[in-house]
Amino acid sequence: MSFWDRWQLVRKGLACGRSRRGTSCPKWREKLEKEKGVRVLIFLLFTLLCVVCGTWSHAHPTYAVVLLTTVLAAGIFIPMRIGLPELFESNSKLALVLIAVLINLFVGKGIYLWSMHQPGGEFRALYFYVPTAFAPLLTTSLLGAFPGLFTVFASSLFSAVLINQSIPLLVNNLVSGFVGVYMTQRVRRRRDLIQAGMAVGAVSLVCAVAFGYVGETESEVLIEQGAWSVVLGLLTGVFVNAILPFMEEVFCVNTDFTWLELSDLNHPLLRRLAAEAPGTYHHSLMVANLAEAAAQTIGANSALCRVMAYFHDIGKLVNPQYFAENMDGGENPHDRLSPSLSALVILSHVKDGVELAQRYHLKRPIIDGIEQHHGDSLVYYFYHRALRTIEDCKAGVRILGASEKDVPGFDESQFRYPGPKPQTRETGILMLADVVESASRSLERPTAQRIEQMVHELVLRKLSSHQLDECDLTLKELRSIEGSLSFTLKTMLHSRLRYPQKERDGSEARTLQPATSGTPLSASLAAPMGNGSSTDPGPGKTISAGH
C-alpha cells in the first residue's frame, strides 16, 4: 500500500497512523553481510595489515614479505571456504576472526620489538611474553570450537612467519591455542573463561620449562619465563571476559552468556506474563523444561531452547482471556465469536509476540522462535467448527428450498498460522515441546504408555504435515527427542499416593488410592479451541495440541 492510499484511509478514520514493525533485517544490512565485494575488501585489508606487521621494523617493505604474506592469506582463506562455509559467507563473523588474529599479531610484534631493546633480551625466549591464546579464546567463546581451531592455525602460522621465525613460538602457539579452544568450547559461566586462561598459562609454563631445558637456559631466566607464562594466561582470560559483552554487541553475536542473561525470570515481559497471563506463564516454564532436556539429548543449544520457550507465547499478553490456560472456568469468550474471528484472535498472538519482542529489543533467534513455533499449521478446532457451521447452513437452506450457492464460503488460509516453518533444530524442538505440553493438559489418567503413545502420535503428525521439512532435524534425532519428551512428561505427570483419611469413628481408611499430580481440565478447557491448537486430531480421538 502506497503512502497516499494509507493517508486516505487514516483521513477517513478507516486506519490508524501506525504500521506494524517489520520482522526482517534492513536490506542494507543483509546486503552488507553477504556481499562478495565486501568479503574481497576484508581479504585485501587483512593482507595489507599483515604486510604492515611483517615490515614494522624495516624502513621499506620487502617484496619477499609481501609475497609470503599474500600467499599465506590466500592459503587460510581456501580451507575456510571449504571447511567453514557458514563462517566464510558471513562478513561480520569473518571480520571478527581476522580482527582477533590481527590483534594477536600486532601485540606480539610490539612485545617482540620492545623486548629486543631491553638488556639481555636476545638471550630470552620472547615468545613466552606474548598473549598467544587471546584470539582462540575470543573466537571460540563467540563463534564456537571450529572457528576457534581455524583461528589457532591462522594465528600460529602468521606469528611464526611475521613475528619471529621460531619453531618454539609455533609450537607454543599451537598447544596453548588448542587448550584454550578445548576449555572454552561450551562456556556457561563467566569464570569459565578465567579457568581457561589459567589452563593456557599452565600449558605455556610446561612449554617454557621444556624448551628451557632443551636450550640449556639459565634457571633465573627459566623461572621468569614460567612466571610470565602463567600471568599472561590468566590476564588473557580476564581481558577476554571483560571485552566479550562489547564484542557481542558490535558483531551481533549471541553466546551462551547472552541466553543465560535472558533466562532471568525477572525480565519485564516475563513478569508481565506471570501477572497478566499466569496460565501461559506456567505453560512456558513447562515447555522450557521439555525443550531444554530434548536439546541436550541431541547436542543442540539447550540454553537457546529454554529462552525461546520462555518468550514464545508473549503475544498472548494482548488478549490473555481468549486462551484456554488463562480461563478461570467461567464463560468462554469464544462462544460469542464466529469461528473465523476466534481463529483471528488465536493466530494474532504470533504477530503480537513479534511486535512485543521487537519493542523490548529481544534477540533475533527469540523472534524467530515466536514466528516459527507454529509453522504454517492449521487451527483445526475453529476450522472444523467453521465447516460444521457451513454444513448446518446448507442443511437449513435445503429445508427452506433455497439455493446452496447463497451460503457464503471461507478460505482455509484464514485458519492457518502465517509461518514460516521452523528453520533450525532449536525452533523445531520448540514446536514439538509446545505441542506435547499442550496436549498433556487434556490427557486423562496419564499412564506411561498413554504418554508415550501421545508423544509419538504428535511427533509423527508434525513430521507428516511437513512442518519439520525446513529444519535440520534427522529421523534419528527425532527419535531421541521423542524419548526425551516422553521421559520428561512422565516425571511431570507422575502419580502419588493419597494419605489415609480418618473415618468418622476415628479409625483410618485401609486403602490407599493413587492420585495424579493434577486433575484433568474440564471439557471446555481441554478442547483446543482456546489455546491455539494447530494439530489435526486423529480418527476416533481428540488430542489438544499446538498451544
Sequence and secondary structure as in RCSB ss.txt:
>XXXX:A:sequence
MSFWDRWQLVRKGLACGRSRRGTSCPKWREKLEKEKGVRVLIFLLFTLLCVVCGTWSHAHPTYAVVLLTTVLAAG
IFIPMRIGLPELFESNSKLALVLIAVLINLFVGKGIYLWSMHQPGGEFRALYFYVPTAFAPLLTTSLLGAFPGLF
TVFASSLFSAVLINQSIPLLVNNLVSGFVGVYMTQRVRRRRDLIQAGMAVGAVSLVCAVAFGYVGETESEVLIEQ
GAWSVVLGLLTGVFVNAILPFMEEVFCVNTDFTWLELSDLNHPLLRRLAAEAPGTYHHSLMVANLAEAAAQTIGA
NSALCRVMAYFHDIGKLVNPQYFAENMDGGENPHDRLSPSLSALVILSHVKDGVELAQRYHLKRPIIDGIEQHHG
DSLVYYFYHRALRTIEDCKAGVRILGASEKDVPGFDESQFRYPGPKPQTRETGILMLADVVESASRSLERPTAQR
IEQMVHELVLRKLSSHQLDECDLTLKELRSIEGSLSFTLKTMLHSRLRYPQKERDGSEARTLQPATSGTPLSASL
AAPMGNGSSTDPGPGKTISAGH
>XXXX:A:secstr
  HHHHHHHHHTTSS S      S  HHHHHHHH HHHHHHHHHHHHHHHHHHHTTTSSS  HHHHHHHHHHHHH
HHHHHHHH HHHHT HHHHHHHHHHHHHHHHHHHHHHHHHHTSTTGGGS GGGGS TTHHHHHHHHHH HHHHHH
HHHHHHHHHHHHT   HHHHHHHHHHHHHHHHHHTT  SHHHHHHHHHHHHHHHHHHHHHHHHHTT  HHHHHHH
HHHHHHHHHHHHHHHHHHHHHHHHHHT   HHHHHHHT TTSHHHHHHHHH HHHHHHHHHHHHHHHHHHHHHT 
 HHHHHHHHHHTTGGGGSSGGGSGGG  SS  GGGGS HHHHHHHHHHHHHHHHHHHHHTT  HHHHHHHHHSST
T B HHHHHHHHHHHHHHHHHHHHHT  GGGS    GGGGB       SHHHHHHHHHHHHHHHHTT SS  HHH
HHHHHHHHHHHHHHTTTTTTS   HHHHHHHHHHHHHHHHHHT EEE    B TTS B S   EEESS    HHH
HSGGGTT      TT       
